[in-house]
């Protein structure tokens, strides 16, 4: 346990339980770390209130110093990793479902063939949870769409078309002309990220109010629901083209694309293994014509 990171986290979260969850510690271990540090300093750092762990008014300078210590410890670790080369390392990746299925296995396999001693941790989730994990520095990079991370450093890797997905026997399949406003009259199945991102923006721009009948947190389950005739949906081509369901996928009028890539935590210098993986993923997508 790094006591400085732990105490800094309690300062920022105002919660022992939240910090314990972030670092996978017990609450008692976090409490004891605070008590031991307060004993070293000879002062109390927090007072308990209904709002959680409230910093004492005189702790601002201590908080600034803790940030400096944590930043410098990270820098030292990065320098050491760089000097050691890629004999060892650990990369924490997050990805949305489509990328985790159809990009990452090939990227990680090719990377591991070249750097067999690098270990990976992969988290698969929606845009919002992944962005939060990145902000909390619990992931080193996330594979998402650019629209979902407007406030974070982003490296574009490729384009992905949004597709209208319907049952095979849906009237849209044989229609010569589909307007986006036609979706107003259809039962719509909402996918994992809801209407917060590109699909919601598309609806808003065209004044579409979908008749949402179902909302699922798994995109493959959404496709199965479409196959069974529960309604239609909009999902990315990267997912739809590789899915083995008896469905129809149609381009939207005027075609709509999302930009896929890697987002990084702002203001954090990546270690050598993470930096090497980022550049490897960029080169892989270029060589496989995803740009």
VMD Tcl script that draws the C-alpha trace (Angstrom):
set ca {
  {0.00 0.00 0.00}
  {1.29 3.45 -0.95}
  {0.28 5.59 2.01}
  {0.64 8.87 0.12}
  {-1.63 7.77 -2.75}
  {-4.12 6.36 -0.25}
  {-4.31 9.53 1.84}
  {-4.45 11.72 -1.28}
  {-7.37 9.63 -2.53}
  {-9.26 10.14 0.74}
  {-8.67 13.87 0.39}
  {-10.15 13.77 -3.12}
  {-13.01 11.30 -2.60}
  {-13.91 12.38 0.95}
  {-14.57 8.70 1.58}
  {-12.65 5.84 3.18}
  {-14.95 3.26 1.60}
  {-14.57 4.81 -1.85}
  {-10.77 4.83 -1.56}
  {-10.78 1.25 -0.31}
  {-12.81 0.19 -3.35}
  {-10.56 2.10 -5.76}
  {-7.38 0.45 -4.51}
  {-8.91 -2.90 -3.51}
  {-7.98 -2.37 0.16}
  {-10.08 -2.98 3.25}
  {-11.65 0.04 4.93}
  {-9.82 -0.77 8.13}
  {-6.48 -0.72 6.27}
  {-7.25 2.73 4.87}
  {-8.35 4.01 8.30}
  {-5.16 2.68 9.88}
  {-3.02 4.31 7.20}
  {-4.61 7.67 7.99}
  {-4.14 7.22 11.74}
  {-0.49 6.23 11.36}
  {0.27 9.22 9.13}
  {-1.52 11.59 11.49}
  {0.57 10.13 14.32}
  {3.76 10.80 12.34}
  {2.72 14.40 11.70}
  {1.32 15.04 15.15}
  {-1.88 16.58 13.74}
  {-5.29 15.42 12.52}
  {-5.95 15.66 8.79}
  {-9.68 14.94 8.69}
  {-12.87 15.36 10.61}
  {-15.85 13.08 10.09}
  {-19.19 14.61 9.07}
  {-22.39 13.62 7.31}
  {-20.61 14.55 4.07}
  {-17.79 12.10 4.72}
  {-14.14 12.73 5.53}
  {-13.72 16.50 5.63}
  {-10.12 17.84 5.42}
  {-9.12 20.16 8.21}
  {-8.83 23.81 7.10}
  {-5.05 23.82 7.55}
  {-4.31 20.82 5.30}
  {-4.09 22.59 1.92}
  {-0.28 22.71 1.87}
  {-0.04 19.08 2.96}
  {-2.40 18.12 0.14}
  {-0.23 19.98 -2.41}
  {2.88 18.21 -1.11}
  {1.20 14.80 -1.34}
  {0.36 15.48 -4.99}
  {4.00 16.34 -5.67}
  {5.23 13.19 -3.92}
  {2.83 10.95 -5.86}
  {3.72 12.61 -9.16}
  {7.45 12.23 -8.55}
  {7.10 8.60 -7.44}
  {5.27 7.90 -10.70}
  {8.01 9.67 -12.66}
  {10.72 7.63 -10.96}
  {8.82 4.44 -11.74}
  {8.45 5.46 -15.39}
  {12.16 6.23 -15.68}
  {13.04 2.87 -14.15}
  {10.66 1.04 -16.49}
  {12.15 2.83 -19.48}
  {15.70 1.93 -18.44}
  {14.71 -1.67 -17.89}
  {13.23 -1.95 -21.39}
  {10.31 -4.26 -21.98}
  {11.49 -7.26 -20.00}
  {8.42 -6.80 -17.85}
  {5.39 -4.55 -17.68}
  {1.67 -4.31 -17.10}
  {-0.88 -2.58 -19.33}
  {-4.44 -1.89 -18.15}
  {-6.81 -1.53 -21.10}
  {-10.49 -0.68 -21.32}
  {-12.67 -1.14 -24.41}
  {-16.25 -1.07 -25.59}
  {-17.69 -4.41 -26.61}
  {-17.24 -4.14 -30.38}
  {-13.54 -3.22 -30.14}
  {-12.85 -5.82 -27.45}
  {-14.19 -8.53 -29.78}
  {-12.91 -7.48 -33.18}
  {-9.78 -5.33 -32.75}
  {-8.11 -6.03 -29.45}
  {-7.56 -9.82 -29.66}
  {-5.50 -9.38 -32.85}
  {-3.64 -6.33 -31.51}
  {-2.83 -7.99 -28.20}
  {-1.78 -11.25 -29.88}
  {0.62 -9.46 -32.24}
  {1.98 -7.34 -29.39}
  {2.45 -10.37 -27.11}
  {4.31 -12.24 -29.83}
  {6.85 -9.42 -29.89}
  {6.83 -8.61 -26.15}
  {5.92 -11.88 -24.39}
  {6.66 -10.61 -20.86}
  {4.09 -7.80 -20.89}
  {0.92 -8.66 -18.98}
  {-2.54 -7.22 -19.70}
  {-5.68 -6.42 -17.76}
  {-8.75 -5.85 -19.98}
  {-12.01 -4.23 -18.85}
  {-15.02 -4.33 -21.20}
  {-17.77 -1.82 -20.50}
  {-19.75 1.13 -21.83}
  {-18.37 4.59 -22.59}
  {-19.31 6.19 -19.26}
  {-17.83 3.54 -16.91}
  {-14.64 3.35 -18.98}
  {-14.20 7.11 -18.94}
  {-14.62 7.15 -15.17}
  {-12.04 4.37 -14.69}
  {-9.60 6.32 -16.84}
  {-10.16 9.52 -14.85}
  {-9.46 7.59 -11.65}
  {-6.20 6.30 -13.21}
  {-7.40 2.71 -12.89}
  {-6.79 2.16 -16.61}
  {-3.84 3.21 -18.78}
  {-5.87 3.69 -21.97}
  {-9.35 3.01 -23.27}
  {-10.54 2.13 -26.79}
  {-13.66 4.22 -27.37}
  {-15.18 6.74 -29.79}
  {-13.83 10.27 -29.87}
  {-17.28 11.71 -29.12}
  {-17.36 9.96 -25.73}
  {-14.13 11.54 -24.39}
  {-14.17 15.25 -25.35}
  {-12.06 16.24 -22.33}
  {-9.27 13.67 -22.71}
  {-6.20 13.16 -24.91}
  {-7.26 11.01 -27.87}
  {-5.38 9.12 -30.60}
  {-7.62 8.34 -33.64}
  {-7.31 4.82 -35.03}
  {-10.15 4.39 -37.52}
  {-13.69 5.11 -38.67}
  {-16.77 3.00 -37.95}
  {-20.11 3.47 -39.70}
  {-23.35 3.50 -37.72}
  {-25.86 1.03 -39.15}
  {-29.62 0.67 -38.94}
  {-30.29 -2.91 -37.82}
  {-33.65 -4.57 -38.44}
  {-35.20 -8.05 -38.61}
  {-34.69 -9.75 -41.99}
  {-38.37 -9.38 -42.92}
  {-38.72 -5.72 -41.92}
  {-40.28 -3.37 -44.53}
  {-37.18 -1.16 -44.39}
  {-35.17 -3.95 -46.04}
  {-37.09 -3.67 -49.33}
  {-37.72 0.07 -49.13}
  {-36.01 2.21 -51.75}
  {-35.96 5.27 -49.54}
  {-35.67 5.39 -45.76}
  {-35.84 8.67 -43.91}
  {-34.53 9.07 -40.38}
  {-37.92 10.40 -39.36}
  {-39.36 6.97 -40.24}
  {-37.75 5.71 -37.02}
  {-40.34 7.64 -34.99}
  {-42.91 4.99 -35.83}
  {-40.77 1.97 -34.94}
  {-40.18 0.02 -31.74}
  {-36.57 0.80 -30.84}
  {-34.14 -1.28 -28.77}
  {-31.63 0.89 -26.94}
  {-28.08 -0.44 -26.61}
  {-25.58 -0.21 -23.76}
  {-24.69 3.49 -24.04}
  {-28.22 4.77 -24.45}
  {-28.70 8.17 -26.04}
  {-25.71 9.93 -24.48}
  {-23.42 9.54 -27.46}
  {-23.52 9.38 -31.28}
  {-26.97 7.82 -31.64}
  {-28.49 10.37 -29.27}
  {-26.78 13.20 -31.14}
  {-28.16 11.85 -34.42}
  {-31.70 11.73 -33.02}
  {-31.41 15.20 -31.55}
  {-30.17 16.74 -34.80}
  {-33.06 15.24 -36.76}
  {-35.74 15.75 -34.09}
  {-36.34 12.04 -33.69}
  {-38.05 10.74 -30.55}
  {-37.66 6.96 -30.72}
  {-40.33 4.70 -29.30}
  {-38.01 2.92 -26.90}
  {-39.51 -0.39 -25.84}
  {-36.41 -2.11 -24.49}
  {-33.03 -1.12 -23.12}
  {-30.23 -3.68 -22.76}
  {-26.69 -3.33 -21.46}
  {-25.21 -5.87 -23.89}
  {-24.96 -5.12 -27.62}
  {-25.03 -8.78 -28.66}
  {-28.22 -9.26 -26.67}
  {-29.66 -6.26 -28.54}
  {-28.90 -7.99 -31.86}
  {-30.60 -11.16 -30.65}
  {-33.69 -9.13 -29.72}
  {-33.73 -7.59 -33.19}
  {-33.43 -11.05 -34.75}
  {-36.49 -12.16 -32.77}
  {-38.53 -9.21 -34.02}
  {-38.71 -7.07 -30.89}
  {-37.72 -3.92 -32.78}
  {-34.90 -2.14 -34.59}
  {-31.71 -0.49 -33.37}
  {-28.62 1.47 -34.43}
  {-25.22 -0.13 -33.83}
  {-21.70 0.23 -35.27}
  {-20.69 -1.71 -38.37}
  {-17.66 -3.15 -36.53}
  {-20.06 -5.09 -34.32}
  {-22.86 -5.81 -36.79}
  {-20.73 -7.15 -39.66}
  {-19.06 -9.75 -37.44}
  {-22.14 -10.87 -35.51}
  {-23.73 -14.17 -36.54}
  {-27.39 -13.21 -36.28}
  {-30.16 -13.48 -38.86}
  {-30.66 -9.72 -39.21}
  {-30.44 -6.99 -41.82}
  {-28.08 -4.03 -41.57}
  {-28.74 -0.92 -43.64}
  {-26.70 2.27 -44.03}
  {-28.35 5.33 -42.57}
  {-29.35 8.14 -44.94}
  {-26.27 10.30 -45.72}
  {-24.20 7.76 -43.74}
  {-22.90 8.47 -40.24}
  {-19.52 7.55 -38.84}
  {-17.85 7.54 -35.46}
  {-14.11 7.94 -34.93}
  {-12.57 5.14 -32.88}
  {-9.30 5.40 -31.03}
  {-7.47 5.40 -27.70}
  {-8.07 7.89 -24.91}
  {-5.52 8.49 -22.16}
  {-5.67 9.93 -18.63}
  {-4.72 13.63 -18.84}
  {-1.51 14.82 -17.22}
  {-0.06 11.35 -16.54}
  {3.23 10.21 -18.09}
  {2.79 6.60 -19.27}
  {5.44 4.03 -18.43}
  {7.49 2.40 -21.16}
  {5.22 -0.65 -21.63}
  {2.07 1.48 -21.96}
  {3.72 3.93 -24.37}
  {5.02 1.07 -26.52}
  {1.59 -0.57 -26.63}
  {-0.07 2.70 -27.69}
  {2.32 3.13 -30.62}
  {1.99 -0.55 -31.54}
  {-1.81 -0.29 -31.67}
  {-1.55 2.82 -33.85}
  {0.75 1.07 -36.31}
  {-1.41 -2.08 -36.33}
  {-4.56 -0.18 -37.30}
  {-2.68 1.67 -40.06}
  {-1.34 -1.60 -41.49}
  {-4.79 -3.19 -41.36}
  {-6.47 -0.27 -43.16}
  {-8.62 0.94 -40.27}
  {-7.65 4.58 -40.84}
}
mol new
graphics top color blue
foreach p $ca { graphics top sphere $p radius 0.5 }
foreach p [lrange $ca 0 end-1] q [lrange $ca 1 end] { graphics top cylinder $p $q radius 0.2 }
display resetview
